Amino acid sequence: MTTHKGGCHCGRIRFEVDAPAAIKATECNCSICRRSGFVHMFVSADAFRLLQGEDELNTYTFNTGVAKHYFCRHCGIKSFYIPRSHPHGVSVNVNCLEPETIERIEITPFDGQNWEQNISKLSPISD
């Protein structure tokens, strides 16, 4: 395991996450992920630590309201969120990680446009 650091564009949101140096990520084509360029790395809640900026976050929900999309209220970047698919975990945006600790990234596509039919194919939490 490696401790990766990351955050939003303006630097007000900072976090660290324990995950392998060789990251297995998921690229979803649902409406929100496609538009925001979010590349998922699913981790357990215990592996994620928000270091600063909790008071700088806003939350967006839609559809079922289960997923909690957190974004910086200043720069608008969504660097992590609580996903509907893994409600007891965190999805970290691989694009928001600092590259120094990343050995490689293996990206698997996911058909989120047809979420209900494909949820069983979604990547599990990283370990």
C-alpha positions as CSV (number, residue, x, y, z in Angstrom):
1,M,0.0,0.0,0.0
2,T,1.0,3.6,-0.7
3,T,-0.3,6.8,0.7
4,H,-1.4,9.0,-2.2
5,K,-2.0,12.7,-1.7
6,G,-4.5,14.7,-3.7
7,G,-7.0,17.5,-3.7
8,C,-8.9,20.1,-5.8
9,H,-7.5,22.6,-8.3
10,C,-7.3,25.6,-5.9
11,G,-5.7,23.6,-3.1
12,R,-8.4,24.3,-0.5
13,I,-9.4,20.6,-0.4
14,R,-6.6,18.2,0.5
15,F,-6.8,14.5,1.3
16,E,-4.7,11.3,1.4
17,V,-5.7,7.8,0.5
18,D,-4.1,4.4,1.1
19,A,-4.1,2.4,-2.1
20,P,-1.8,0.3,-4.2
21,A,0.9,2.2,-6.2
22,A,-0.4,0.4,-9.3
23,I,-3.9,1.8,-9.4
24,K,-6.9,0.0,-10.8
25,A,-9.4,2.6,-11.9
26,T,-12.8,2.8,-13.6
27,E,-13.9,5.2,-16.3
28,C,-17.7,5.6,-16.3
29,N,-19.7,7.0,-19.1
30,C,-22.7,8.1,-17.1
31,S,-23.9,11.7,-17.4
32,I,-22.0,13.1,-14.5
33,C,-18.7,11.2,-14.8
34,R,-18.5,11.8,-18.5
35,R,-19.1,15.5,-18.1
36,S,-16.7,16.0,-15.1
37,G,-13.9,13.7,-16.3
38,F,-14.1,11.6,-13.1
39,V,-11.9,8.5,-13.1
40,H,-12.9,6.3,-10.1
41,M,-10.7,4.5,-7.6
42,F,-12.9,2.9,-5.0
43,V,-11.5,2.6,-1.5
44,S,-12.8,1.8,1.9
45,A,-13.8,4.7,4.1
46,D,-10.9,3.8,6.5
47,A,-8.4,4.3,3.6
48,F,-9.5,7.9,3.0
49,R,-8.6,10.9,5.1
50,L,-9.8,14.4,4.4
51,L,-6.9,16.6,5.6
52,Q,-8.3,20.0,5.0
53,G,-11.2,21.9,3.5
54,E,-14.3,20.2,4.9
55,D,-15.9,23.6,5.3
56,E,-15.0,24.4,1.7
57,L,-17.1,21.5,0.3
58,N,-20.5,21.6,-1.2
59,T,-22.7,18.5,-1.9
60,Y,-24.6,17.6,-5.0
61,T,-27.1,14.8,-5.2
62,F,-29.4,13.6,-8.0
63,N,-31.7,10.7,-9.0
64,T,-31.9,8.4,-5.9
65,G,-29.9,10.9,-3.7
66,V,-27.8,8.1,-2.3
67,A,-24.5,9.2,-3.9
68,K,-23.0,12.3,-2.2
69,H,-20.9,14.3,-4.7
70,Y,-18.6,16.6,-2.9
71,F,-17.0,19.5,-4.8
72,C,-14.9,22.5,-3.8
73,R,-17.1,25.5,-3.6
74,H,-14.3,27.7,-5.0
75,C,-12.8,25.9,-8.0
76,G,-15.7,23.4,-8.6
77,I,-13.5,20.2,-8.7
78,K,-15.0,17.0,-7.5
79,S,-11.9,15.1,-6.2
80,F,-13.9,12.4,-4.2
81,Y,-17.4,11.4,-3.4
82,I,-19.5,8.7,-1.6
83,P,-20.8,6.5,-4.4
84,R,-24.2,4.8,-4.6
85,S,-22.4,1.6,-5.7
86,H,-20.1,1.6,-2.7
87,P,-22.0,3.6,0.0
88,H,-19.6,2.5,2.8
89,G,-16.5,3.6,0.7
90,V,-15.2,6.5,-1.1
91,S,-14.6,7.0,-4.8
92,V,-11.4,9.1,-5.4
93,N,-10.9,10.9,-8.7
94,V,-7.5,9.5,-9.9
95,N,-7.1,12.7,-11.9
96,C,-6.9,14.6,-8.6
97,L,-4.0,12.5,-7.2
98,E,-0.4,13.8,-7.2
99,P,1.5,11.7,-9.7
100,E,4.7,11.0,-7.6
101,T,3.3,7.9,-5.8
102,I,1.5,6.4,-8.8
103,E,3.4,3.5,-10.4
104,R,0.8,3.0,-13.2
105,I,-2.9,3.3,-13.8
106,E,-5.0,0.5,-15.3
107,I,-8.4,1.9,-16.5
108,T,-11.4,-0.3,-17.1
109,P,-14.4,1.2,-18.9
110,F,-17.8,0.9,-17.2
111,D,-21.2,1.4,-18.9
112,G,-22.8,3.8,-16.4
113,Q,-25.3,4.9,-18.9
114,N,-26.9,1.6,-18.2
115,W,-26.1,1.5,-14.5
116,E,-28.8,-0.8,-13.3
117,Q,-27.9,-3.5,-15.8
118,N,-24.2,-3.3,-15.3
119,I,-23.7,-2.6,-11.5
120,S,-22.5,-6.2,-11.0
121,K,-19.6,-5.5,-13.3
122,L,-18.3,-2.4,-11.4
123,S,-14.9,-2.6,-9.8
124,P,-14.7,-3.5,-6.1
125,I,-13.1,-1.5,-3.5
126,S,-9.2,-1.4,-3.9
127,D,-7.1,-3.5,-1.6
